[in-house]
Amino acid sequence: MSRGRRLARRALVVLAALVAVHLTLCAGLYVAMIQPPDVFGRVIAKTPFPLMMVLPFETLWNLARGGRLHPGDLAPDFRLPTLDHKSTVQLSSYRGSRPVVLVFGSYT
């Protein structure tokens, strides 16, 4: 076997190993993303930042946490307490009567 073929074969083996490691890390991150937030937070807290730069974080996040709703679908109905906790508000009670804006986030 010529030196060029050996070098090409070795490069192919190294490339295959790198791809296998990358896929394993992606699978591990995906599994962490489908866990409850406290578990996911512990995993991410221990993940080195350079590793996050080479993994498709946003793509995996959208797959793991994207949900099943699509643009134009009705929002799932839910009931929440009012600020004074004396009554509740149900989203479906506003359907067809006025626009509703849902803001999800933290203001702390």
KEDOVEX-515455 format. One line per 8 residues: their letters; for each residue x, y, z of C-alpha. Coordinates in steps of 0.001 Angstrom, whole numbers. Each point is the difference from the previous one (the first is absolute). Layout:
<rs>
a	X:Y:Z  ...
</rs>
This chain:
<rs>
msrgrrla	0:0:0  1411:3375:-956  681:2745:2493  -2719:2192:-1515  -2633:-2693:469  1024:-597:3602  -185:3717:700  -3421:264:-1670
rralvvla	-1280:-3012:1951  1288:1444:3281  -1646:3359:-777  -3273:-1790:-740  161:-1871:3322  687:3230:1899  -2862:1745:-1817  -2379:-2866:781
alvavhlt	1021:121:3669  -585:3767:155  -3426:-373:-1604  -889:-2764:2474  1068:2175:2963  -1958:2978:-1373  -3165:-2088:-468  365:-1480:3490
lcaglyva	344:3474:1544  -3009:1250:-1979  -2065:-2959:1192  1073:615:3597  -917:3682:-223  -3386:-868:-1519  -712:-2464:2813  928:2706:2529
miqppdvf	-2312:2486:-1738  -3054:-2216:358  551:-295:3753  -1662:2337:2535  1549:3492:159  1966:-622:3214  1725:-3063:-1486  706:1801:-3276
grviaktp	1398:2970:1931  2447:-2207:1900  1226:-1557:-3257  464:3347:-1733  1761:1477:3037  2663:-2693:-337  318:197:-3790  3123:1842:-1196
fplmmvlp	-779:3009:-2189  2271:-1076:-2904  -1990:-3227:-207  -3201:2020:-321  1513:1813:-2969  366:-3205:-2039  -3366:-1568:885  -3211:1016:-1821
fetlwnla	-1594:1344:3199  -2876:1951:-1554  -976:-2787:-2387  -25:-2570:2803  -1907:2380:2279  -2689:534:-2630  -341:-3754:-464  -97:-726:3728
rggrlhpg	-2140:2910:1189  -1695:1305:-3140  -3384:-1467:789  -2601:-1030:-2502  -1592:3352:-780  400:1656:-3371  -687:3580:-1101  -3744:478:-262
dlapdfrl	-902:-2719:2540  -2208:948:2934  1870:491:3252  -613:-2774:2538  -2566:976:2580  1193:671:3542  -1239:1534:3232  2116:2317:2183
ptldhkst	-644:1846:3265  -383:3768:-91  2621:2148:1724  -2106:275:3157  -640:-3779:-11  -3737:577:506  -1080:-1459:-3338  1343:-1680:-3110
vqlssyrg	173:942:-3654  -432:-2543:-2791  1497:693:-3420  -2927:-1470:-1933  -2374:2527:1600  1644:2710:-2146  -115:-1952:-3267  -1861:1949:-2669
srpvvlvf	-658:3033:2205  3326:1831:91  3682:-496:-766  2164:-1604:2678  3771:442:221  1941:-2703:1843  3436:1021:1253  2251:-2739:1339
gsyt	3155:972:1798  1566:1162:3206  7:3570:1196  2247:-493:3003
</rs>
